[in-house]
Amino acid sequence: MDKYKSPVYNIIAVPIEKVVANEYNPNIVAPPEMKLLELSIWEDGYTMPCVCYYRKDEDVYEIVDGFHRYQVMKTSPRIYERERGLLPVSVIDKDLSERMASTIRHNRARGMHSVELMSHIVSELTKSGMSDSWIIRNIGMDKDELLRLKQISGLAELFADKAFSPSDDWLEE
């Protein structure tokens, strides 16, 4: 019996022009999260490849997972240029139904952010001296979400230097 080798051990650089979206991905990412994804790829590089199926008859790579990482390269000139138009791809060889199931598994496995864990992260960042503006910019949340997470944490010191009003004054630095 051959030893199994996961596709991630064979990442290839594929010209973005040879990558196409599938027609069945139900995953939608809101604009703030897309901006955060673009920032993440800009700051950290591509740390995860897109998962694709190679359609030999058309010589294209159809996305199974990673559509939004693909979209970032297509829509961000600075990332396209830095990456020289090459998308990191891990290729799987499965029939359509298995690719569809794989897409759903990838999407569902990412799960959702735990409010409790996010509150803890906000608390730790605040205690370590990160400003509200820094947290909003680097964690990808808006001021209302930050305020809610601080309220959930229940830690008075997170609000110690903030003014409370319906305005944005508490966010000013």
Buried (B, 14 or more C-beta within 10 A) or exposed (E): EEEEEEBEEEBBEBEBEBBBEBEEBEEEEEEEBBBBBBBBBEEEEBEEBBBBBBEEEEEBBBBBBBBBBBBBBBEBEEBBEEBEBBBBBBBBEEEEEEBBEBBBEBBEEEEEEEEEEBBBBBBEBBEEEBEBEEBBBBBBBEBEBBBBBBEBBEBEEBBEEBEEEEEEEBBEE
